């Protein structure tokens, strides 16, 4: 449901939070940002030539989905840690940076995956972005924006214990990094929400702030500091993961369909 005044339709560069926000602000291209760690893990995987199947649930349905697609199922970070088995591929970007022999991967993520699928259902072309590929995503989108396309960047955020949205500053920085680079590449108006994200990104100090923010501290204290360090590598990757059908693949390897420009 889109409320009057909330769709940011006066601007071609837009921003809104989480799954509900993604539905409220339609656009031709939608960029999902989940820095710690869905889209960072996605970027590392696609960079290694792995086709990634995002999935909404972390239960038996994920295993069935993996079997159906002949894919490896990624487990949660803490599940892999509790098993004490380095062979398990997990949502950890560090684990994926070293994995060998995986061609297809099911990546369960109730937050990032749910947003990606909701956006795809709206008719938008969905892209996965993080700090590592912010510039690459912006360069891929720039000619489309110059031709009149609209873009909504969706910082995923996290969840409080009561399942309400917790706006996560790392996702705001990631969204701002994409928008700032896109704003520099293409002439297009940015909404106040988008400009707020750009300002937040300009104020960020990496990697220190990512390590010291709430989500970064949580991971580092649990033994996953390497994941945070990988996530802080700004513009370290040229890979642009694009959702086509049920899987993300590198934009350079395919010619994704251009969505109908709705001018909204």
C-alpha positions in Angstrom: 0.0 0.0 0.0 1.3 3.4 -1.0 0.2 6.4 1.1 -0.1 9.8 -0.5 3.2 11.7 -0.3 5.2 8.6 0.7 6.1 7.2 -2.7 8.8 9.8 -3.4 7.5 9.9 -7.0 8.8 13.4 -7.6 12.3 12.1 -7.5 14.2 9.5 -9.5 16.5 8.5 -6.6 14.6 7.3 -3.7 15.1 5.5 -0.3 12.9 3.6 2.1 13.5 1.1 4.9 12.7 -2.6 5.1 10.1 -4.8 3.5 7.1 -2.5 4.2 9.0 0.5 2.9 10.0 -1.4 -0.2 6.3 -1.9 -1.1 5.5 1.8 -0.3 8.1 3.2 -2.7 7.9 1.6 -6.2 10.6 2.2 -8.8 12.0 0.7 -12.0 15.2 -0.5 -10.3 15.4 -1.6 -6.6 18.6 -1.9 -4.7 18.6 -4.1 -1.6 21.3 -3.2 1.0 22.0 -5.6 3.9 25.7 -4.9 4.8 25.9 -7.3 7.7 25.6 -9.5 5.9 23.2 -10.8 3.3 24.2 -8.5 0.4 27.9 -8.6 1.4 27.8 -12.4 1.4 25.9 -12.3 -1.9 28.6 -10.1 -3.4 31.4 -12.4 -2.3 29.6 -15.4 -3.6 28.8 -14.0 -7.1 32.3 -12.6 -7.3 33.5 -16.3 -7.0 31.2 -17.3 -9.8 28.5 -18.8 -7.6 24.8 -18.5 -8.6 22.9 -17.5 -5.5 19.3 -18.5 -4.8 18.0 -16.3 -2.0 15.4 -17.9 0.2 13.0 -16.5 2.8 13.0 -19.2 5.4 15.7 -21.0 7.5 13.9 -24.3 7.9 13.3 -27.6 6.1 11.9 -25.7 3.2 15.4 -24.2 2.5 16.9 -27.7 2.3 14.1 -28.8 -0.1 14.8 -25.6 -2.2 18.5 -26.5 -2.4 17.8 -30.0 -3.5 15.4 -28.8 -6.2 18.0 -26.5 -7.6 21.0 -28.8 -7.2 22.5 -26.2 -4.8 24.5 -26.2 -1.6 22.5 -24.8 1.4 24.3 -22.1 3.4 23.7 -22.4 7.2 23.6 -19.7 9.7 26.9 -18.4 11.1 26.3 -19.6 14.6 25.1 -23.0 13.4 28.3 -23.5 11.5 30.3 -22.4 14.5 28.4 -24.8 16.8 29.1 -27.6 14.5 32.8 -26.8 14.5 33.1 -27.8 10.9 34.8 -25.3 8.5 33.4 -27.2 5.5 29.9 -25.8 6.2 29.2 -22.9 3.9 27.4 -20.2 6.0 26.1 -16.6 5.7 29.5 -15.5 6.8 31.3 -13.6 3.9 34.6 -14.8 5.3 33.5 -18.4 4.9 32.5 -17.8 1.3 35.7 -16.1 0.4 37.5 -19.4 0.9 34.9 -21.9 -0.4 35.8 -24.1 -3.3 33.7 -26.3 -5.6 30.3 -24.6 -5.0 28.5 -23.5 -8.2 25.0 -22.9 -6.8 24.1 -21.7 -3.3 20.8 -21.3 -1.5 21.2 -18.4 0.9 18.5 -18.2 3.5 17.8 -14.7 4.8 14.4 -13.8 6.1 15.2 -10.1 5.8 17.2 -9.5 2.7 15.7 -12.3 0.7 12.1 -11.4 1.6 12.8 -7.8 0.5 14.4 -9.0 -2.8 11.4 -11.2 -3.7 8.8 -8.6 -2.7 10.6 -6.0 -4.9 10.8 -8.4 -7.8 7.1 -9.2 -7.5 6.4 -5.4 -7.9 8.0 -5.5 -11.4 11.3 -3.8 -10.4 14.7 -5.1 -11.5 16.4 -6.1 -8.2 20.1 -5.5 -7.5 22.1 -6.5 -4.4 24.4 -3.8 -3.1 26.8 -3.4 -0.2 29.8 -1.2 0.6 32.1 -3.5 -1.4 30.3 -2.9 -4.7 28.5 0.4 -4.2 30.4 2.2 -7.0 29.9 -0.7 -9.4 26.2 -0.8 -8.8 26.0 3.0 -9.3 27.9 2.8 -12.6 25.6 0.0 -13.8 22.5 2.0 -12.9 23.7 5.4 -14.1 22.9 5.1 -17.9 19.5 3.7 -17.0 18.8 6.6 -14.7 20.1 9.0 -17.4 17.5 7.5 -19.7 14.7 8.3 -17.2 14.5 5.2 -15.0 13.8 5.6 -11.2 15.7 3.8 -8.5 14.7 3.0 -4.9 17.5 1.9 -2.5 16.2 -0.2 0.3 18.3 -0.5 3.5 17.1 -3.8 5.0 17.7 -3.0 8.6 17.6 -5.6 11.4 14.9 -6.8 13.8 14.3 -6.2 17.5 13.3 -9.1 19.7 9.6 -8.2 19.1 10.2 -8.5 15.3 9.8 -4.7 14.7 12.3 -3.0 12.3 15.6 -1.8 13.8 17.0 0.8 11.3 20.7 -0.3 11.1 23.2 2.4 10.6 25.5 0.1 8.5 22.7 -0.3 5.9 22.1 3.4 5.9 25.8 3.9 5.1 25.6 1.2 2.3 22.6 2.9 0.8 24.2 6.3 1.0 27.4 5.0 -0.7 25.3 3.7 -3.7 23.2 6.9 -3.9 26.2 9.2 -3.6 28.0 7.4 -6.4 24.9 7.3 -8.5 24.2 11.0 -7.9 27.7 11.8 -9.1 27.3 9.6 -12.2 23.8 10.7 -13.4 21.8 13.9 -13.3 18.7 13.0 -11.4 16.8 14.5 -8.4 17.3 12.7 -5.1 14.5 12.7 -2.4 15.2 14.1 1.0 15.3 10.5 2.3 18.0 9.6 -0.3 20.0 12.8 0.5 19.9 11.9 4.2 21.5 8.6 3.5 24.2 10.3 1.4 25.0 12.7 4.2 25.3 9.7 6.7 27.7 8.0 4.3 29.8 11.1 4.0 30.1 11.2 7.8 31.1 7.5 8.2 34.7 6.5 9.0 35.5 3.0 7.8 36.4 0.5 8.9 36.2 1.9 12.5 32.6 2.9 12.5 31.5 -0.5 11.1 33.4 -2.3 13.8 32.0 0.0 16.5 28.4 0.2 15.5 25.9 -2.1 17.3 25.7 -4.8 14.6 29.5 -4.7 14.1 30.1 -5.1 17.8 27.7 -8.0 18.0 29.4 -9.9 15.3 33.0 -9.1 16.4 32.2 -10.2 20.0 30.8 -13.5 18.7 34.0 -14.2 16.8 33.1 -12.8 13.4 35.3 -9.7 13.2 36.6 -10.9 9.8 33.1 -10.6 8.4 32.8 -7.0 9.5 36.3 -6.2 8.0 35.2 -7.7 4.6 32.0 -5.8 4.7 33.9 -2.6 5.3 35.9 -2.9 2.1 34.5 0.0 0.1 34.5 -0.4 -3.7 36.6 -3.6 -3.5 34.4 -5.4 -6.0 33.1 -4.8 -9.6 30.4 -7.5 -9.3 26.8 -6.4 -9.6 24.4 -9.2 -8.5 21.1 -9.0 -10.4 18.1 -11.1 -9.5 16.8 -12.9 -12.6 14.0 -15.4 -11.9 14.9 -17.1 -8.6 18.7 -16.5 -8.6 21.2 -13.7 -8.4 23.9 -13.6 -11.1 26.6 -11.1 -12.2 25.2 -8.5 -14.5 28.2 -8.8 -16.8 27.2 -12.4 -17.5 23.7 -11.8 -18.7 21.5 -9.2 -20.3 18.7 -8.8 -17.8 15.4 -7.6 -19.1 14.8 -3.9 -18.9 11.7 -3.2 -16.9 9.0 -1.0 -18.4 9.6 2.5 -17.2 6.6 3.5 -15.2 7.7 7.1 -14.5 6.4 6.9 -11.0 
